[in-house]
């Protein structure tokens, strides 16, 4: 029994040992396989491990996959989800072998594709997504001599595409004599002479190539290859010409071999420097855009021309950039809604002057300037303006599109236009004076490209999946023979302009993905770069754009999005909504804040130089107009001569304006005070003198040898008299009237002898007091009633409280002594009063309010009564009429000198001339048959006093505030606003034209 049990135990233990041995043997027989790990992608001799930007590939070259470790890998290749190869041991992909699976089209070669590679080993797998752009190669044409009497012609399609069009022609003495085929051509059957073979071929996707082969058949039938070299001549600029910093290099190539195709190499470098700044290779264009060169610097441009046979010729030119521009073209907007495109002469920065302006009722979205023409986008229209006569730019053409336009740049005679929210279009503008519609040659659309919906890491979500449009063209810059286009959410695109007018979809490509608001081209560290604003940051990328561009981005986030970037003196300057920065272009440095302009809405900026070389920077603001900063050392300080920031009131003496307001006073400061404006040239008024101080009232005596200006000190009951010496163009102090004994000074007036009539509060009594000049002794006074009964007939008369507002004088302009005929006082709701010059209360007249009394049987009823609110009263030159600004009924009253209402008297028109909806008539002035009425934020209106109606208006829509306005020649109207002194040409009342001033809202600038 024990022996049997022992035997069973040994048997069991042996079986267990055997099982363990078998299991271990199985485990050790299996090799451990780690998860596959990608090393890199190899293509065309280059190794890629960073796949943040697309790799450009062709179908006829292998894309090789490198793993970090060796193994028995299986590879699967997919393009945009389409399986090309599944589970193969081959670690490379040749795309042309899978043409039948690819959705080939013209658009296929524009879009970015995703190549997905899945690697599997021992049940473990890993995938890699690589963004690629597939470039369609041109067909290859080979023409070569084969023996003494044969020429070989072969056409190869490297990508395996179908040849759609093929032309092989033989010419003798430049005349076509035969059509040939591919293969070996025996030419011994042709007579001796000069021959040429021209080959033109294109594939099914319109990729084309041309080739030419010239030869001579000798008397014995042998072939002698010949070619006449081309010639080239630079025609712009001339040798040693002084040029602007932005110029166009033009050259003309010629070849005696008719039909020969010419291409050009272009190099631009500083004189004596081997470092080439601009380098264009094998371009077909004969015009190169060279932007943003350093000022006052000598450059050498070299152009080499090549024909198809490789023969060449070279020309060069030396030129020097000027230190300053001649003109600035500025897009501004009047507060009344009109757009202006103003031309400023800036050869002397001490006197920036307006040469001329083009005004337009619509808004200006963008513009470009090429020689004598300005191209403006507004709404659906591209407007062409001839500015050869810069004093009077005029519209000469209009081209209408199917959608709104966002941007315009002109290259040669072609416009590159941003259309709608996703299109780039190129139009022919051969004759700028005649384009009208697309059906004409001048308006021919040559190219239209819709920005495709792109997926980038920047976007995060495919925009087409949630139906969000992308691709609005935000900015366009020209460089060399390329246009660089910043598209909203769709990156930066490069458009090849060298092939114009034969531009096709293959000539545009997306080079940098992202979301870009603005771009510029210039030199940083002596090489050209493309600077960009991207959201709340900025960056640069080197030019020409590499196959895999690497951007240097600023490691800094601005508080608001970047609105404009410009490259200047090797630095990048960056503009946000209210701040201005400088950056050296290095990723390791932070931007330097130049200026913080609180409350501004900045849009553009430009650098200019004074005659002594001092740098100035102009900032263009939608709120305060043009800011001018002068560079002192490393700082930019405010320097704005002739800038008036606000004008609260003014008086006019001929073409001199005296105003109280805020203006630039030097030392980086502005100040409130009394300013003398010389407006003899209304387009370019000049601040001649100023006196700092806080003033609130201003009156004028124009009858002396020099004008006498009287102002009331704010918060002080003092009236100060100044002489303005027209021969010296400056102020001199005369005397001061101290009214501090009175509780309040409401207003005052000055007569022809400089006597002062003051409307004052004496304790609790309102008075009019006259003070005689020199000693300013009180010579007369009258007490105003506290209330006024209107003394209406037949009915109980309403009683109104006297509220003194304004005092003015009626002067006898027919007399030599210019005596005072009457004193006019506006009393608010109590109406108005006329007093004699000696203030005799017995001779006072109260202007009765306007009423309507209706008789019913034996009783009378007050049907209508208009109390109004008289706040300004004036008389015309000969005291025939009195005009009252009604602050209650938003209009004006017209009366004769006795206060009789001259308006229609029927019940329905028993009111003043209504002018402003919901706003009082703030101020009035008079000239000829016109009454000018300021309506505060509603702008102003012009009333014909004989027609008794408003005949013109400018509505400010609350954008600024009209305080006062004057005119004395029926041509120019001066308006005091909280945005400065604004001038208008009112010679044509159906089209009132604003004149450019430094305080207008401004948006964009181009220098030429």
Protein Blocks (a to p, Z undefined) as FASTA:
>chain_A
ZZmmmmmmmmmmmmmmmmmmmmmmmmmmpccddddddfbdceehiacfbfkbccdddfkb
ccddddfbdcdddddddeehiafbgciabfbdcfklmmmmpccdfklmmpccddddddde
ehiacdddddddddddddddddddedjkbccdddddfkopacfbdcddddeehiafbdcd
edjddfklpccdddddddddddfkopacdddddddddfkopacddddddddddfbdcehi
acdfbdcdddddddfbghiacddddddddehiabdfbdcehiabfcdcdehiaehiacdd
ddddddfkopacdddddddddfbdfbdcdddddfkopacdddddfkbmklccdfbdcddf
bdcfbdcdehjbccddehjbccdddfkbmmlgcdfbdcddfbdcfbdcdehjaccddehj
lbccdddffblmlgfbfmbmklccfbdcdddddddfklopafklnopaehiafbdcdehj
accdddehiapadddfklpckbcfklgccfbgcjdfbdcdddeehiacddddehjbccdd
dddddfbdcdddddbddfbdcfbdcdeehiacdddfkbccddehiakbccddfbdcehia
cfbdcddddfkopacdddddfklopaddddehjaccdddehiafbdfbdcdehjaccddd
dddebjhiacdddddddfkbmmlccdfbdcedddfbdcddfkbmbdcdddddehiacddd
ddddfklopacdfbdcdfklpmbdfbdcddfkopacddddehjaccdddddehjlpafbd
cdddfbdcehighiacdddddddfbdcddddfkbmnlpafbdcddehjnopadddfkopa
klpccdddddddddehjbccdfbdcebjafbdcddfkopaccdddfklopacdddfkopa
fbdfbfklgccddfbghiacfbdcdehjbccddehjnopadddfklopafbdcdeklmac
cfbdcdfehmaccdddfebccdddfkbmklccddddfkbccfbdcdZZ
